[in-house]
Protein backbone atom coordinates (compact mmCIF):
# COMPACT_ATOMS: atom_id res chain seq x y z
CA UNK A 1 0.00 0.00 0.00
CA UNK A 2 1.28 3.44 -0.88
CA UNK A 3 1.44 5.85 2.07
CA UNK A 4 2.12 9.48 1.16
CA UNK A 5 2.94 11.62 4.22
CA UNK A 6 1.14 14.97 4.42
CA UNK A 7 3.46 17.78 5.50
CA UNK A 8 1.19 20.66 6.49
CA UNK A 9 0.95 23.04 9.43
CA UNK A 10 -1.91 21.01 10.88
CA UNK A 11 0.08 17.76 10.72
CA UNK A 12 3.07 19.37 12.44
CA UNK A 13 0.77 20.52 15.28
CA UNK A 14 -0.73 17.01 15.52
CA UNK A 15 2.74 15.49 16.02
CA UNK A 16 2.70 16.73 19.61
CA UNK A 17 -0.19 14.27 20.12
CA UNK A 18 1.74 11.48 18.27
CA UNK A 19 -0.71 11.70 15.33
CA UNK A 20 0.57 11.55 11.73
CA UNK A 21 -1.38 12.11 8.49
CA UNK A 22 -1.05 10.11 5.27
CA UNK A 23 -2.79 10.13 1.90
CA UNK A 24 -3.90 6.53 1.29
CA UNK A 25 -5.72 4.71 -1.53
CA UNK A 26 -9.50 5.21 -1.53
CA UNK A 27 -10.10 1.48 -1.11
CA UNK A 28 -7.88 1.17 2.02
CA UNK A 29 -9.57 0.17 5.27
CA UNK A 30 -8.49 1.38 8.72
CA UNK A 31 -7.06 -2.06 9.52
CA UNK A 32 -5.02 -2.11 6.29
CA UNK A 33 -3.67 1.40 6.99
CA UNK A 34 -2.68 0.41 10.54
CA UNK A 35 -0.86 -2.70 9.29
CA UNK A 36 0.94 -0.79 6.53
CA UNK A 37 2.16 1.97 8.88
CA UNK A 38 3.26 -0.54 11.53
CA UNK A 39 5.14 -2.61 8.95
CA UNK A 40 6.79 0.28 7.09
CA UNK A 41 7.87 2.42 10.07
CA UNK A 42 8.25 -0.29 12.79
CA UNK A 43 5.85 1.43 15.22
CA UNK A 44 2.75 0.45 17.22
CA UNK A 45 -0.50 2.00 15.96
CA UNK A 46 -3.21 2.71 18.57
CA UNK A 47 -5.84 4.56 16.51
CA UNK A 48 -6.69 5.30 12.86
CA UNK A 49 -9.16 7.94 11.70
CA UNK A 50 -9.96 8.33 8.00
CA UNK A 51 -11.78 10.91 5.92
CA UNK A 52 -12.62 11.43 2.27
CA UNK A 53 -11.78 14.88 0.93
CA UNK A 54 -13.77 15.82 -2.16
CA UNK A 55 -11.84 17.21 -5.12
CA UNK A 56 -12.10 20.93 -5.79
CA UNK A 57 -14.12 22.21 -8.73
CA UNK A 58 -11.98 23.68 -11.51
CA UNK A 59 -13.18 25.61 -14.55
CA UNK A 60 -12.05 24.85 -18.07
CA UNK A 61 -12.62 26.15 -21.59
CA UNK A 62 -11.91 24.55 -24.95
CA UNK A 63 -11.25 27.76 -26.83
CA UNK A 64 -12.24 31.39 -27.18
CA UNK A 65 -15.82 30.76 -28.30
CA UNK A 66 -16.42 27.37 -26.69
CA UNK A 67 -18.76 27.15 -23.75
CA UNK A 68 -16.72 26.87 -20.52
CA UNK A 69 -17.44 24.07 -18.07
CA UNK A 70 -16.54 22.74 -14.67
CA UNK A 71 -14.65 19.58 -13.81
CA UNK A 72 -13.42 18.20 -10.50
CA UNK A 73 -10.02 17.19 -9.17
CA UNK A 74 -9.63 13.67 -7.77
CA UNK A 75 -11.03 12.86 -4.34
CA UNK A 76 -8.44 11.99 -1.66
CA UNK A 77 -8.60 9.70 1.34
CA UNK A 78 -6.59 10.90 4.32
CA UNK A 79 -5.73 8.75 7.34
CA UNK A 80 -4.75 10.20 10.72
CA UNK A 81 -2.68 7.57 12.55
CA UNK A 82 -2.02 7.79 16.31
CA UNK A 83 0.99 5.94 17.71
CA UNK A 84 1.83 4.42 21.11
CA UNK A 85 3.71 6.56 23.67
CA UNK A 86 7.40 6.77 22.81
CA UNK A 87 6.99 5.91 19.11
CA UNK A 88 7.62 8.44 16.35
CA UNK A 89 8.05 8.48 12.59
CA UNK A 90 11.28 9.98 11.26
CA UNK A 91 9.70 11.06 7.94
CA UNK A 92 8.15 14.05 9.66
CA UNK A 93 11.15 15.14 11.71
CA UNK A 94 12.62 18.44 10.57
CA UNK A 95 15.97 18.11 8.86
CA UNK A 96 18.48 20.91 9.30
CA UNK A 97 19.84 22.23 6.03
CA UNK A 98 23.62 22.60 5.80
CA UNK A 99 24.81 26.16 6.15
CA UNK A 100 25.43 27.83 2.81
CA UNK A 101 28.78 29.49 2.31
CA UNK A 102 28.85 33.21 1.70
CA UNK A 103 29.51 33.78 -2.02
CA UNK A 104 30.45 37.43 -1.54
CA UNK A 105 33.36 36.42 0.73
CA UNK A 106 34.77 34.14 -1.97
CA UNK A 107 34.69 36.85 -4.63
CA UNK A 108 36.44 39.38 -2.38
CA UNK A 109 39.13 36.81 -1.51
CA UNK A 110 39.83 36.18 -5.20
CA UNK A 111 40.06 39.91 -5.91
CA UNK A 112 42.43 40.48 -2.99
CA UNK A 113 44.61 37.55 -4.14
CA UNK A 114 44.76 39.04 -7.66
CA UNK A 115 45.80 42.41 -6.25
CA UNK A 116 48.51 40.81 -4.14
CA UNK A 117 49.80 38.96 -7.20
CA UNK A 118 49.96 42.24 -9.16
CA UNK A 119 52.06 43.92 -6.45
CA UNK A 120 54.74 41.20 -6.43
N, C-alpha and C positions, 0 to 999 in steps of 0.2 A: 504494500500500500504506500502511496506517495504522500508524505507529510511535508507541507510547505509552511515553515514558521512565519508567523505574522509579526513584523517588527513595527509596532505603532506606539504612540504615547500611552494608549490605554493598556497595551500588553506589558509595557515596562512598569506601569503602576501596579498591575496585577501580580508581577513577580514577587512583590513583598508578601503576598499571600500564597506563594508557591503555585500559582496558576499560570499556565502557558497556553498560547493560542496557536492553532494550526489550521490551514486550509486543507480539507480532506475531500476525497471523492464523494459525490452526492449519494452513492449507494452504501457508504460505510456506516455500520452500526456503532453504537457506543462501545460495545464489547470489542469489536474489531479495532477501533481506534485505541482503546486502552492496551490491547495486546501489542499493537504496532509500536506505540510509544515506549512501552516497557521493554520490548525486544531491541529497538533501535538505540535507545539512550541508556539502557541498563538502570532503570529507576522503578520505583513502586508507585503505581497509579491508584489514587483513592477515590477520585470522582471525575466524571466526564459529563460536560454539558454541551449540547450541539444546537446549532441554529442554522436556518436557511436564509441567506441574504439575497433578496431579489435583485436582478440586474437592473441597472439604471436605463432609463429611456434615452435614446440618442436619435437626433434628427438626421435625415439624409436627403439628398436630392440627386437625380440622375441627369442633371443638365440645367441650363438656364431657363428653359420653358417647361421642363417636366414638373409634374406635381410632386412636391416634397412629401416625405412620409416619416414614420417613426418606427424604429426597430429597438430591440432591447439587447443589452449585454448579457453574458451568461450569468446564471444564478450561481452562488457559491455556498458551500457548506462549511461552516467554521466550527471547530471543536475547541472548547476550553477545558484543559486537562489540569487537574489538581494533583500534586504529588505529596508523598509522605514527608513528614518532618525530616529535615537533614538532606533530602534529595534536591538536586538542581540539574538543569540542562545547560551545558556549556554553549550551545548555539546562541543563546540570548545574552551571554555575558559580554560586556563592552570590551572591545579590544583597543588598546592604546596604539595610536599611530606613531611610527618612529618620527623623531624630530627632523624637520627639514632643515638643511643647511642654508645659510644666508648667501644668496647668489651675489648680492652687492659686495660682500666682503671678498669674494673670490676675484671679482673684476678689479677691485682696488689693489689687491695684492699683485695681480699680474701687471698692472700699470706701474706700480712702485718698483717691481723687479725690472721692468723695461727701462725705467728712468735710471736705476742704479747701474744697469749694463751700459747705458749711454755715457755715464760719467767716467767709467773706467777706461 
